[in-house]
Amino acid sequence: MTIRSRPLRCPCLLLGGARHRTPTGGRTMRRLYLLRHAKSSWDAPNLEDHDRPLAPRGQRAGRAMAAVVRHLAPRPDLVLCSTAARARETLDLVRGSLGAGVPVRIEGALYAFDPHAVRRCLAQVDDAAGSVLVVGHNPALECLAAELAPEDTGDPARRLRRKFPTAALATLDVPAARWQDLTGPHASARIVAFTRPADVESMSAA
């Protein structure tokens, strides 16, 4: 099916966030990176949504975000990327900053605007991976962050809720013994960083 309309904002943000109980007790901390694909081109009206490439603006933003990805700590142990052309092209722009040997899985299930699809993909990750980078779409990524951290009042969380633009990167700390725990009712996270291409441009101009 061809999807022609632009994605909507996350319903969780419009409703004030999902509600759940925060788990107590010490748990293994995992690092989750959520990278929205860069700006795509709408110049070819007959092109399937899945096949739309990056616009020149998106290519510039992706290159700018490569500098951010280069300094991620810890480095991702695994990358999960949507099959959509705009997501794969975004990954190509930052891939050189990930370091050698980082495995990449191209997942058709991530070509979705549903945060539960992202959760299901993460649930299949080997627990030996302590950090994962997801390259995907909105509102899935924005809504996933909102669902996992509804009561986070830190500056990164506030800026993410205001807008999760293309090529933006959210960093979440997830207290979970297993990645599969993200599909459970008590899954939670803290948004520890949120970087947009505009932030990188501002730092470069300073």
N, C-alpha and C positions, 0 to 999 in steps of 0.2 A: 504494500500500500504506500502510495506517495504521500508524504506529510508536507504540506505547503505552508502551514501557519507557523509563526514563530512560537517558541515555547512560552508558557505562562510562568508567572512567579510561583514559587512553592506555596501550595495551599496552607501548609503548616505555619508559614510566616503570616499569612493573612488572618489566620485563626488564633495567632498568638503562641503557636508552638504545640507540639504533642506533649502529653503528660505521661509520666511514668515514675516509678520509684527508683531512686538512685541506690545502687548496691552498696553495701557496707563491707568493710574488711579489706585486707590487702589482696591485690590481684596483680597478675602480670600486666605491665604496661606495654601496649603496642602503639606504633606510630602509623597513622594513616594520612596519606597525602591525596588531596582531591584537586585535580587540575582540569578545569573546564577547557574545552577546545578553543582555539583562537578564532577570531572573526572569519566567517565564511563568506563566500561570494554568492550573490543572487543574480549574477549577470546572465545566466543561462536558464530561462524560465522552463524549458522542457527537460532539464536535468533532474533525475531522481534526487530526492533530499539526501539519501544515503551517499550519493556520489559528488555532492557539491564540494569543491576545493576551497582552500583558504583564499581570502582576498589579500591584496597587497598589505593592507593594514594588519591583517591577521598574521602574515608572515613576519612583519616587523615586531609585532607583540610577542610572537613565539620566540624569536631570536633574543628579545630582551629578557624573557623569562628563563631562558637557558642559563643566564648568569645566576639567577636565584636557585635553580635546580642544582647547579654546580656546588652550592654551599649548603645543601640540605644535610642535616645531621640528626639521626643516622641516615646514611644513604639507603635508598629503597633496596630491599632484597628481591623484589619482584615488581613488575609493571603489568597492570591489566589495562587494556586499551580497547575501546569500541572499534568495530569494523568500519565505521563511517570514515570517508576520505578525510574530512576535516579533522577528525581526531587522530588518525594515523599520521597526517602531515604535521600536526602539532607535536606529536611524539617524535617525529623525525627531527624537528628543529631543536628539541631539548635532549635528544638521546645521547649525543656526544658528551653531555654534562653529567650523565649518570654514572660514568665509570665503566670500565671494561667488564664484560661477563654478566651483566645484570639480565636475568631472563625476562622475556616479554611474552605475554599471552594476549593474542587478539581475540576478544570475546564478542560474539554476536549478541549475547544477552545484554551487553552494555549499550547497544544502540537502542536505548529506551529512555523515556523521560520519567521512569518510576524508580524511586529510591529502593524499593524492595528488590528490584532486579540487581542493583549494586550489592545489596546485602547478601543475596544468594550467591553471587559470584565470589564475594569475599569469604563466604562460609566454606568454599571449596579450597581455599588456600591452605597449603601445608603449614602447620603451626611452627615449623622451624623458621619460617619467615617472620621476623620481628617487625618489619616495616614494609608497607605496600604503597605504591603510587597508582592511582586510578585516573586514567585519562578518559573523560566522558562528557556528558551533556547536562544541561539544565532542562527542567527544574530538578532532575534526579539528584545531582550533587548538592545543590543548595538545600534541598529538602532533607537529604540524608543528614547533613550537618545540623539542620534545625531540629530534626527528630532526636538526634543523639545528644544535643546540648541545649535543650529548651530553656534552661535557667542560667546559662552562662552569661554573665553581665560584663565580661572583660572587653577591652577595646577591639580585639580581633573579631569577637563574636558580634559586637554591635555593627562593625563595618560590613561584615558578611551579610547580616540581615538587611542592611540598607540596600545593598546590591552586590550580586556575585557576577561580575562582568566576564566576558570572554577572556580566556587566557589567564584568569585569576587562579591562584593556588591557595588552598586552605590546608593547614596542618593541624591534625587532631591527635590528641593523646587518648587512647582507648584502653580502659582497664578491663582486660579480658584474658582469660587463660587460653582460650581458643578463638580463632577467627569465627568459628561457627556461633560463638556467643552473640555476635552482632545480629543474629536473626531472632534472638530471644526478647521477651518483653521488657527486660530490665537493662538492655544495652544502653550505655551512656558514653559520653566523651567530653573532653574539654578542648575548645578551639584555642590553640596556643599561638597561631600566627595566621595572618591573611595578607597576601601580597598580590597587588594588581599591577598590570603593565604600567599604569600611570604612576604608581609608586616608584617603580624602577626608573622611569623617565625623570621624575622629580629628583631622585638621588643623583642621577647622572648630570643633571643641570646645575646641581648645587656646587 
